[in-house]
Amino acid sequence: MTDELLYLITGALRSPFKRPSPEADFPRTRLVLPGIRIDLAHVTAYERICGFPTGETALPVTYPHILGFPPAMRLMSARAFPLPLLGLVHTSIDIVRHAAVPATGEYQLAVHVAGLAPHRRGTEATVVTELAAGGDVVWESRSTYLARHHTERPAERRERQGSPPLPVVAEWRLAGDIGRRYGAASGDRNPIHLHPLTARLFGFPRAIAHGMWTVARCLAAGGFAGERVRARFLAPVLLPGTVAYGADGSGRFELRGDGGRLHLIGEVS
């Protein structure tokens, strides 16, 4: 049994007993994993499912998120973490690459929960991941994860929903099994991504694509080269489905669905 599956099972068993709230306490543990070596075959599998070219010297800018996923799952499945692991939705990521991250390097990985915050649909947790080489941080990210629950907070204005669409570069027809395929490559087997039946248990009509797959797919399609990536996941991408990938040449990108519904906005700088 993989660590990710063990954490998922543990988190699933504990989820019904969690009482999510932005005022809740959360674990301050900082998990540190030294001596990380990259599995090149795993990188290749990841590159293929996301559309990145294979065999590059440097890791895809989104790949270290995969390295940080098991310890993040360990923290979020812990008894002290107040949000239920099952049904958590990835709502944003902010990546900064400080230096080159070669696939043949040796790294130290550190992950911690930075805090909780109110959201119009529940409570968000921020998880910070850092990848270091030779004592220096070469890559870091801040991800937010939403636990949906009843709240009295008023609805906020949806960012850029009314803005003109970016020029459409490509239209993608997404297969119903993309969540299972990306889950196998990433270790993220949250049931909301795997099958319509398990997704319905958490209020989704069908399985939804992983947010990190959508942003990686956009970055791969655009051939973006930058030191910072920001992305917000505004609405779930249902599987199977069709989305339009848009970009304007300045580093901005987006995914839209039927009726121009905005699923993802991002920017590379």
Salt bridges, closest charged atoms under 4 A:
ASP25 OD1 - ARG28 NH1 2.50
ASP94 OD2 - ARG228 NH2 2.76
ASP94 OD2 - ARG230 NE 3.73
GLU106 OE1 - ARG37 NH2 3.22
GLU124 OE2 - HIS119 NE2 3.99
GLU130 OE1 - ARG30 NH2 2.83
GLU140 OE2 - HIS98 NE2 2.54
GLU152 OE2 - HIS150 NE2 2.80
GLU159 OE1 - ARG232 NH1 2.14
ASP177 OD1 - ARG181 NH1 3.78
ASP188 OD2 - HIS210 NE2 3.93
GLU227 OE1 - ARG97 NE 3.83
ASP248 OD2 - ARG252 NE 2.88
GLU254 OE1 - ARG160 NH2 2.82
GLU254 OE2 - ARG256 NE 2.75
